[in-house]
Amino acid sequence: MKYVFFDIECACVFKYAAKICAFGYVVTDENFVPLAREDILMNPKGKFHLTGRKGGDGLILPYEYEDFKKYPLFPAEYPRIKELLEDPQAIVLGHATINDVNYLNLETKRYRLPSFRFNFYDTQFFWMETQGDYSRQVGLGAMAEDLGVEFTPHRAVDDAYATMRVCEALCRREGLDVQGLIEKYRVRGGRLDGHRIQNCSSRGLKEYLAERERQRVIAAKAHDEFYRFVNKNMHKRKKGGALEGKVFCFAKDVETDVPMSVKLVGSIFNSGGRYTSHPGECNVYIARGEGGTRFESARKNGAAFLSLESLQEALDKA
């Protein structure tokens, strides 16, 4: 058995197109001893359009972009990439592998080539499993830093090599090999077949998603209960009270902390204040602490910030 670690760089990525310019890979034995390492460069047959998140400044690939014109197109390299990934003696791995698998899938569709057919695993997924935290996706750089691995980001072969080193360090930390990680955390590998992609999964992820859905339902019910109270009692507020002219808005976690939130908003109404669900329309924003989208929206429109504790103290004295 051997491991094939791979990484892909694209000249541009859109919803229905990903023009690959570099396919980097590292092949190792079961002890992570490198057997082959290469950066396969290709002419993406398109302009480079490398934007960052939300359309901001894009990443800069450590290549000379003009040089890509002299390399072959993706179809010319398709056979050996296919041989690498479909090797029955290899376990295929990457970092956030689902993205690279999607790029391969889009390129085969673009050039009307047969779909790749292979299973794959993800070091980012392994990391979440070992940390027991599925709430955020950790970048290769952060993982490498934590595990003491150095690399140059965004050169495909270097990213593939760093992914290998990260996987090796993670296995060493766990005292397992890759198959051991798969079995310990009951990870089901992803698969690309017939232009259809199935991502990696595990028992831990399924339990996390089920719990997150349970919490979402609880929060939704609390939200509905809070606003039923607001809508029912808003017109009963005391006119000319101490909070006349004040329009309050709570952070979401305060709103859904029922019955505390209904008690607070009831006291606000009894003192002549009003309530809005839109932070941009309030002049007093209540939260346990500063920060967050709603906080920024309220502050941008001139609202004063008052901590939850301060509001509770003020209402107790009123």
C-alpha positions, -999 to 999 in steps of 0.1 A, spaced: 0 0 0 12 36 -7 -2 71 -3 -8 96 -30 -11 132 -17 -22 158 -42 -31 195 -45 -44 216 -73 -40 253 -83 -64 269 -107 -61 300 -129 -97 308 -120 -126 291 -102 -162 298 -109 -194 279 -102 -192 258 -133 -155 261 -143 -122 256 -127 -93 260 -150 -64 239 -136 -29 252 -141 -10 229 -117 -14 194 -103 11 187 -76 15 153 -61 37 133 -37 37 95 -36 50 78 -4 52 43 11 33 34 42 60 50 63 57 83 45 90 79 27 87 98 -6 88 77 -38 79 104 -63 72 141 -63 62 164 -92 44 196 -101 25 189 -134 19 223 -150 -8 229 -176 -20 256 -199 -53 266 -182 -65 280 -216 -79 311 -199 -69 342 -180 -58 342 -143 -86 355 -121 -75 349 -85 -98 368 -62 -99 363 -25 -130 358 -4 -159 381 -11 -141 394 -42 -112 410 -23 -75 409 -32 -66 374 -46 -38 351 -37 -6 352 -58 7 319 -71 45 314 -70 47 308 -107 54 330 -138 19 331 -153 31 336 -189 51 304 -187 19 283 -185 12 290 -222 40 267 -232 26 237 -212 1 212 -226 -36 214 -219 -54 193 -193 -64 165 -217 -27 157 -224 -20 152 -187 -53 135 -179 -41 99 -185 -12 100 -160 -33 120 -134 -60 93 -138 -34 66 -133 -21 82 -101 -55 87 -85 -70 54 -96 -41 32 -86 -57 3 -67 -27 1 -44 -29 37 -32 -48 57 -6 -55 91 -21 -54 121 3 -54 159 1 -63 189 23 -99 201 19 -99 175 -8 -135 180 -19 -124 213 -35 -97 197 -56 -119 168 -65 -145 193 -77 -119 210 -99 -109 177 -115 -146 170 -121 -152 204 -137 -122 200 -160 -133 166 -172 -167 180 -180 -151 210 -197 -131 188 -221 -157 161 -223 -135 134 -208 -146 104 -188 -150 109 -151 -123 100 -127 -132 71 -104 -114 70 -71 -119 72 -33 -102 100 -13 -95 111 22 -90 145 37 -63 156 63 -85 185 73 -113 160 81 -88 139 100 -78 170 120 -114 178 129 -119 142 140 -88 142 163 -98 176 178 -135 166 181 -144 200 166 -164 202 133 -174 238 137 -147 253 116 -124 243 87 -88 247 96 -64 258 69 -33 238 59 -10 266 72 -26 266 107 -24 228 109 12 228 97 22 254 123 6 234 151 24 203 140 57 219 133 56 216 95 71 242 72 61 249 36 56 274 8 19 279 2 1 278 -31 28 259 -51 9 227 -58 36 202 -52 47 220 -20 12 220 -7 9 183 -15 42 177 3 31 198 33 -2 178 34 19 146 35 40 159 64 9 171 83 -7 137 78 25 120 90 27 143 121 -9 137 129 -5 99 126 26 102 149 6 122 174 -22 97 174 2 67 174 -16 53 143 -11 50 105 -37 63 80 -57 32 81 -57 33 118 -71 69 118 -98 58 94 -108 29 116 -105 47 149 -128 76 139 -150 55 116 -143 77 86 -159 69 53 -139 82 24 -152 104 -3 -156 93 -39 -157 107 -74 -175 85 -99 -196 92 -129 -191 129 -124 -208 126 -90 -190 135 -58 -196 121 -24 -177 138 4 -160 122 34 -181 115 64 -179 99 99 -200 89 129 -186 120 148 -196 144 120 -231 129 118 -236 133 155 -223 169 154 -247 177 125 -276 161 144 -268 181 175 -265 213 155 -299 207 140 -314 200 174 -300 233 187 -313 251 156 -348 239 162 -346 249 199 -334 284 190 -361 287 163 -388 279 189 -373 303 214 -371 330 187 -408 325 179 -418 326 215 -399 358 221 -415 376 192 -449 364 200 -445 381 233 -431 413 217 -459 415 192 -485 409 218 -472 434 243 -457 462 222 -489 482 221 -493 479 259 -461 498 266 -463 527 291 -464 561 274 -441 588 288 -420 564 309 -383 567 317 -374 549 285 -397 569 262 -379 574 228 -355 545 234 -356 517 208 -339 485 219 -325 455 201 -310 424 216 -283 401 203 -297 368 191 -284 348 220 -302 372 243 -334 370 224 -335 332 225 -326 331 262 -363 327 272 -378 335 298 -351 361 306 -356 380 273 -393 383 277 -388 396 313 -364 422 301 -384 434 272 -415 434 294 -397 458 318 -386 479 288 -423 482 277 -433 491 313 -409 520 312 -420 533 278 -393 518 256 -398 500 223 -383 470 207 -371 462 171 -358 431 155 -336 452 132 -303 463 148 -300 491 122 -332 507 136 -324 507 173 -307 533 194 -297 510 222 -282 476 214 -280 449 241 -256 420 241 -234 400 265 -203 415 248 -192 436 218 -187 421 183 -207 404 157 -227 414 126 -257 427 145 -235 447 169 -217 463 139 -250 471 122 -263 488 153 -231 508 160 -229 519 124 -263 535 127 -254 553 159 -269 530 185 -254 530 220 -241 497 233 -252 485 267 -241 452 282 -268 427 292 -256 430 328 -259 468 328 -294 467 314 -305 442 341 -291 463 368 -307 495 354 -341 478 351 -338 464 386 -333 499 400 -362 514 379 
